[in-house]
Amino acid sequence: MRIAVVGTGYVGLVTGTCFADSGNDVVCLDIDADRIEQLRRGEVPIYEPGLGELIQRNVAEDRLRFTTEYAEAVPEARCVFLAVGTPQADDGSADLSGLWSAVEMMAPHLSTDAIVVVKSTVPVGTNRRVAERLRKLTGREVPVASNPEFLKEGAAIEDFTKPDRVVVGCDDPDVGGVLHELYAPFLRTEHPLLVMDPESAEMTKYVANCLLATKISFINEVANLCERVGADVNHVRRGIGHDRRIGFAFLFPGVGYGGSCFPKDVRALISVAETHGMEPRILKAVDSVNETQKGILFEKLQRFFQGQLAGRRFAVWGLSFKPRTDDIREAPSLVLIDRLLGEGAVLHVHDPVAMDNVRRRYGDRLMYGATPYEALESADALAIVTEWNEFRNPDFDRMKRLMKQPVIFDGRNLFDPKKMEQLGFQYFGIGRQSGLKPR
């Protein structure tokens, strides 16, 4: 099948590449000429394990191409996927300016049998508005389907090629049939393609992310309560997770969620609810708890050092919002860094892949360790913000030799508190007993 994908960001690039790898003829389009030239040179502008190799193979086999021209990508496409960004606007709603620009630009080039597929995360009702706009621009009915993505950064290829489910929102059974044919190679393990109305498909995307965000904020609030009452949140998590109605997924306490999806989608659904005259109390609480939780490590450091942070040297391990990505959008590490810098602290940071993005933001205001141990030299304390696997089994003896004092503030509960005490560390996790009581 001939496919055009508009937008070569995270979603568009993964979508186009995976469709090409299943035998389709794919053209990925972006108005960013530098980005397209970079892709043509075989350079991948985002960090996603395995994506570079997949792009190179499909380009070499002439199934995947990149262009800035709608006239090149759209006319022969049976399906045109819209995967443009929908960032958060100042009022919390989704900014759809990129989507509407793409609709305007592609309309003159659509073939008579083309299906437009909205992959971008958009407010409920957007698909019907896209169909109405295309009707005015082309003078005919253009089928429009919603096909929300459920990709996790760091595991996107696995998620795309082995999905839990594929959601398609459309009113025409024939459109659903075409998309079922396209996704069939990825549904061989009996996972379903769910066809529903466009509004329900659009809502499904937001609700999925908001529910996962709710679980994270819930367990973080529980963790903070555990510290006050003398309980250990890890025991509590195990005690509830074995209940099949609850499960363990997204019940790991920490320093809050970040990234390009959860914060934006929670706020976007809040905006949708308020636009329709509803007060979204739970969603607002989820967002508020998360924003507070991003400051939890700073508060612990401030209490431990009795507010005397100026001139102290701190190591920070983990800068991306989660492991296996270089994405620092809404990352909890940025909140910690900003607050410590504001207090006059000296920071030596390390991350396996996100250093360049952080360097572009902070420049020489930070020191950058090529290894985790380099960042520890003469540190008054270590703050662990992201749970990269390489942080889980470090050389603790080496750490003690490098640090000015063996103090660890672990925002991801990587280590066992009793073991750390035996090794001679002062260790403070999230929701675990440490003697450092919250105010």
Secondary structure as GFF3:
##gff-version 3
##sequence-region A 1 439
A	DSSP	beta_strand	2	6	.	.	.	ID=ss1
A	DSSP	alpha_helix	10	21	.	.	.	ID=ss2
A	DSSP	beta_strand	25	29	.	.	.	ID=ss3
A	DSSP	alpha_helix	33	40	.	.	.	ID=ss4
A	DSSP	alpha_helix	51	60	.	.	.	ID=ss5
A	DSSP	beta_strand	64	67	.	.	.	ID=ss6
A	DSSP	alpha_helix	70	73	.	.	.	ID=ss7
A	DSSP	beta_strand	79	82	.	.	.	ID=ss8
A	DSSP	alpha_helix	97	106	.	.	.	ID=ss9
A	DSSP	three_ten_helix	107	109	.	.	.	ID=ss10
A	DSSP	beta_strand	115	118	.	.	.	ID=ss11
A	DSSP	alpha_helix	126	138	.	.	.	ID=ss12
A	DSSP	beta_strand	144	146	.	.	.	ID=ss13
A	DSSP	alpha_helix	156	161	.	.	.	ID=ss14
A	DSSP	beta_strand	166	169	.	.	.	ID=ss15
A	DSSP	alpha_helix	173	183	.	.	.	ID=ss16
A	DSSP	three_ten_helix	184	186	.	.	.	ID=ss17
A	DSSP	beta_strand	193	196	.	.	.	ID=ss18
A	DSSP	alpha_helix	198	229	.	.	.	ID=ss19
A	DSSP	alpha_helix	233	241	.	.	.	ID=ss20
A	DSSP	alpha_helix	262	275	.	.	.	ID=ss21
A	DSSP	alpha_helix	281	293	.	.	.	ID=ss22
A	DSSP	alpha_helix	296	304	.	.	.	ID=ss23
A	DSSP	beta_strand	313	317	.	.	.	ID=ss24
A	DSSP	alpha_helix	332	342	.	.	.	ID=ss25
A	DSSP	beta_strand	346	350	.	.	.	ID=ss26
A	DSSP	alpha_helix	355	362	.	.	.	ID=ss27
A	DSSP	three_ten_helix	363	365	.	.	.	ID=ss28
A	DSSP	beta_strand	367	368	.	.	.	ID=ss29
A	DSSP	alpha_helix	372	376	.	.	.	ID=ss30
A	DSSP	beta_strand	381	384	.	.	.	ID=ss31
A	DSSP	three_ten_helix	389	391	.	.	.	ID=ss32
A	DSSP	alpha_helix	396	402	.	.	.	ID=ss33
A	DSSP	beta_strand	407	410	.	.	.	ID=ss34
A	DSSP	alpha_helix	417	422	.	.	.	ID=ss35
A	DSSP	beta_strand	426	428	.	.	.	ID=ss36
###
